[in-house]
Amino acid sequence: MALSPASPVFSIPGRFATFVIAALLATACSFQERQRPQGTALEGGTQENGIVGSENVKVGETWWFALPVPANKSAKPIEITEASIVEVPQGMKVLEYGAYSLEDTEGLALLVKEGSKFTPRFEELRDYSDKPVKVAPHKSSDIYYLARLKITGLPSKSARYCRFDYRQGGREFTQTLDCEVELTGK
């Protein structure tokens, strides 16, 4: 009995090779999407120059950490499309990101524990992360981004660096600002 290229013996390696090629192409496309030119339009003000934190963290708690308030130092408007923390240590998990108005939160909620009487009720506020956040030239945004962090174990180090993806003049950019939150406990 002769085997033909249509027999199952020959089609499994062919299907596997097709799967591998498709996976490589998807990875390459995803990698290419993240390879945006490094931008220089943003600055994060005083939040870039320090560490916020708490030494009284317990496993199971949820905290909200404000990423630097985006300020556009350039002469052209920008539209922020995404914000995230770059380095998140073990013991800390990002549950979600949101974008909220400084007015709605009655100022900058730099670091607040969920459920505290001083914590804004984010679930009742308008989350602006569903569309790009526009920042005019030489202005700070009235909208700022927060990360909702779950403590899954006592973190061994800080969460660091905040990345912003944005559009300016029809081009896509990414820029990382310094930021740091240290949540420790006993």
C-alpha positions in Angstrom: 0.0 0.0 0.0 1.5 3.3 -1.0 1.0 6.5 1.0 -0.2 9.5 -0.8 0.3 13.2 0.4 -3.5 13.3 1.2 -3.1 10.4 3.8 -3.3 11.3 7.5 0.3 10.3 8.0 1.4 13.2 5.7 -1.2 15.7 6.8 -0.3 15.8 10.5 3.2 17.2 10.0 1.8 19.6 7.3 -0.8 20.8 9.7 1.7 21.2 12.5 4.0 23.2 10.3 1.1 25.4 9.3 0.2 25.9 12.9 3.8 26.8 13.8 4.1 29.3 10.9 0.7 30.9 11.9 1.8 31.2 15.5 5.1 32.8 14.5 3.4 35.3 12.3 0.9 36.2 15.0 3.8 36.7 17.5 5.7 38.8 15.0 2.7 41.0 14.3 2.0 41.4 18.0 5.7 42.3 18.6 5.6 44.7 15.7 2.5 46.5 17.2 4.4 47.0 20.5 7.4 48.4 18.7 6.3 52.0 18.6 8.8 54.8 18.3 9.9 56.2 21.7 7.9 59.5 22.4 9.1 62.5 24.2 5.9 64.6 24.6 4.9 63.5 28.1 6.1 64.4 31.5 4.7 63.2 34.8 5.5 66.0 37.2 6.3 65.3 40.8 5.0 61.8 40.7 8.1 60.9 38.7 10.4 61.9 41.5 9.4 59.7 44.4 8.0 56.5 45.8 4.5 56.2 47.2 3.6 53.3 49.4 2.2 51.7 52.6 3.9 49.5 55.2 0.6 48.1 56.5 -0.5 46.0 53.5 -2.3 42.7 54.1 -2.7 39.8 51.6 -6.1 40.0 50.0 -6.4 43.8 50.0 -7.0 45.9 46.9 -5.3 49.2 46.4 -5.6 51.9 43.7 -2.4 53.5 42.5 -2.4 56.7 40.4 0.0 56.7 37.5 1.7 60.1 36.8 -0.8 62.7 35.6 0.0 63.0 31.9 1.3 66.5 31.0 1.9 67.3 27.3 5.1 69.3 27.1 5.0 69.5 23.3 3.4 72.0 20.9 1.0 69.4 19.4 -2.0 67.7 21.0 -1.8 64.0 22.0 -4.3 61.2 22.5 -3.4 58.7 25.1 -4.6 55.2 24.1 -3.3 53.1 26.9 -1.4 53.3 30.2 0.1 50.5 32.3 2.7 49.6 34.9 5.8 48.0 33.3 7.2 46.0 36.2 4.8 44.4 38.6 6.4 42.2 41.2 5.2 38.8 42.5 2.7 39.3 45.3 0.9 42.1 43.4 -1.6 41.6 40.5 -3.1 44.3 38.3 -6.8 43.7 38.2 -7.6 46.6 35.9 -6.7 50.1 34.7 -9.1 53.0 34.7 -9.0 56.7 33.8 -10.8 59.1 36.0 -11.4 62.9 36.3 -9.5 64.8 38.9 -12.7 66.6 39.6 -14.8 63.5 40.1 -12.2 62.0 42.5 -11.9 65.4 44.3 -8.2 65.6 43.5 -5.5 63.0 42.9 -6.1 59.7 44.6 -2.4 58.9 44.7 -2.6 55.7 46.7 -5.8 54.5 48.3 -7.0 51.3 49.8 -10.3 50.0 48.4 -13.1 50.2 51.0 -11.5 53.0 53.0 -13.8 56.0 53.8 -11.4 58.3 51.9 -11.3 56.2 48.8 -13.4 57.5 45.9 -16.1 55.1 44.8 -14.5 54.3 41.4 -17.3 51.9 40.5 -19.8 54.8 40.6 -17.6 57.2 38.6 -17.2 57.7 34.8 -14.2 55.6 33.6 -12.6 57.5 30.6 -10.4 54.6 29.5 -12.9 53.4 26.9 -11.6 56.1 24.4 -8.4 58.0 23.9 -7.7 60.7 26.5 -6.8 64.0 24.8 -4.2 66.3 26.2 -3.7 69.8 24.7 -0.3 71.2 24.0 1.6 72.5 27.1 -1.2 71.3 29.4 -1.8 68.7 32.1 -4.6 66.3 31.6 -7.7 66.6 33.8 -8.0 62.8 33.4 -5.5 60.5 35.1 -4.9 56.7 35.1 -5.1 54.4 38.0 -4.1 50.7 38.4 -6.3 48.6 40.7 -3.8 46.3 42.5 -4.6 43.1 44.4 -2.2 41.9 47.0 -1.8 38.2 46.5 1.3 37.8 48.7 3.6 40.3 50.4 5.5 41.9 47.4 9.2 41.5 47.6 9.8 44.8 45.7 8.1 47.9 44.2 6.0 48.1 41.1 7.9 50.5 38.8 7.7 52.5 35.5 4.5 53.6 33.9 4.1 53.2 30.1 1.8 55.5 28.1 0.9 54.7 24.4 -0.3 57.7 22.5 -1.0 59.2 19.1 0.4 62.5 18.0 0.3 64.0 14.5 -1.1 60.8 13.1 1.8 58.7 14.5 1.8 56.1 17.4 4.3 56.5 20.2 5.1 54.9 23.5 6.8 56.6 26.4 7.8 55.3 29.8 7.8 57.6 32.8 9.3 56.9 36.2 6.8 55.9 38.9 7.0 53.6 41.8 4.7 52.1 44.4 5.9 50.1 47.3 3.4 48.0 49.2 4.8 46.1 52.1 3.5 44.5 55.3 4.5 42.5 58.3 
